Amino acid sequence: MNVHAHPWAAPLALLVILGCGVWLATLVALWRTRAAVPMLRDQPFLPPLREPTVSLLVPARNEALTLPAAADTWRALDEPRPQIVLVDDRSDDGTGEIVDRLAQRDPRIVPVHVTDLPPGWLGKNHALQRAVEASTGEWLLFTDADVHFAPDAVRRAVAHAELHGLDQLAVLPDVVGGGPLYSCALAHFARSFTLSQRLWDVSNPRSSAHVGVGAFNLVRRAALERTPGLPWLALDVADDVALGKLLKSHGCRCGVAGGMGLVSVAWYPSFAAMARGLEKNTFSVLRCNLGIVLIMVAFSLGVDFAPLLALLPWGVPWMAPLGALAVAAALVSGASIALRGRRPLLPALLWPVGSLLFAYVLLRAGILGHRRGGIAWRGTFHSSAELRKGARVTFP
């Protein structure tokens, strides 16, 4: 260490090495993901000789504003025999009436109304279980009431899964809308999701890597029936990822594909809505533990800001070049995420802003969850003890 180095140079050097190492690993991971995760629209479209039946499973609670437009795209699918199971989960905004009107217009739509939530279930997970019970398809497509499909989206996904012998195919959607702050936070989320779920390794049967996507989780019914089923994940807030974990842990062949141009969702209309919407997810996945939340925030901020700190004059000759290399890796990573996800480029390049915004999301969720002693979701309060007991997907 240089004798003229700043007194804080030694501990900062360790942080810079860690942060820069993480950014370089991120760049490699994104490159591997790009190579391993195909874009569904670019794959050969070879429908099987006998096209299997498909059931869309849609849980809806207070979705009166989004359900009609999304349902129009499901009804326009060129899938020859789609069944659409719409579950009204205790809605009080007219969603139930919309479900019934849609069913009257289209015999392919099966309406299900949930009036009470049994103990030991989260609302959405119970609604999905009811949808499975009402379905008849050989393939089950778990989706949401605000997801839009291109006419050939489902046929392409089923054909891809059949061609590659998959039991589950998670399809990443186009995430549309939202302002600049939302786009910054979304880029951070996309990077974290790719790394934490190891998307590049999901298709490897020898790997434990698994994933699920709430917008488009295609599952072979016969494979699901070889597992304990949805009751296993009854109290897991990350129901989509938990479903992927359930299938992978029981020897199912799993895959992931990009659905850009075929599947789209307006995940949240703004950053403020995102912060509110992710309260339940972030607090539960981090074991309903405020201490873990604080550690994760500190680690994330330290890693993300290390390259910028390294550029300051600390009196350590090698630190600035290493920081510059990490900055370049961060910029390339952001550009890759934006281009692959068809999102605005500039917000994805402003990774420090995205890091601060997501730190706020985590802190807000952690503090509120700690104060409340749990989360409120779909009109029902669930205690931290209950969520910890039922959690299947946690980090770290």
GIUR-V666250 format. One line per field, one symbol per residue. phi: phi as a letter, one per 20 degrees, with the letter a starting at -180 (. if undefined). psi: psi as a letter, one per 20 degrees, with the letter a starting at -180 (. if undefined). burial: + if it has 9 or more other C-alpha atoms within 8 Angstrom, else -. A space follows every 50 residues. Layout:
BEGIN
phi->???
psi->???
burial->???
END
This chain:
BEGIN
phi->.ffeffgefffffffffffffffffffffffffffedfegfeegecgfgd fffcdedceccldfedfgfffgfffefegfcfdceddeelfccnggffgf fffffcffedecdddcdfgncegffffffffgfeecffdddfbcfceddf gdfffffffffffemedbcedfefddnnefffffffffffffffffelgf dffefeeegbbbcgfbdecfgffffedfnfgfdgdefefffffffgfffd nfedbbbedgnccbbegcfbfffffffegffffffemlcfffgfffffff ffffegfffffffendgeffffffffffffffffffffffeldgfggffe ffffffffffgffgffffffffmqcdblmcecfffffffefddcbe
psi->pphjqqhjhghhhgggggghgghhhgggghghghhhoqphiiqpnnqrgo pqqpppooppolkhhhgggghhhhijqjphlppoopoonkqkjjgghggh ghhhhoiipopppphqoqqjqqgghhhhghgghiriqhppoparijppqq hjgggggggggghjkqipoppprpoqaqaggghghhggggggggghilhi jhioiiqiprqqohhnopppghghiiriahhhkhkphmhghhghggghik jqpqrqqpjpihpqpngqirhghggghjgggggghkklohghggghgggg ggghighghhiqnijohigghgghghgghgghggggggghjlrqgghhhm hhghggghhggggggggghgghkbqppljpppqhgggghiphorp.
burial->----+---+---+-++++++++++-++-++-+++--+++++--------- --++++++++++++-++++++-++--+-+--++++++++++--+++-+++ -++-----++++++--+---++++++++++++-++-++++++++++++++ +++++++++++++--+++++++++++-++-+++++++++++--++-++++ +++-+---+++++++++++++-++--+-++--++++++++++++++++-- -+++++++++-+++++-++++-+++--+++++++++++++-+++--+--+ +++++++++++---++--+++++++++-+++++++++++-+-+++-++++ +-+++++++-+++++++-++---++++----+++-+++-++-++--
END
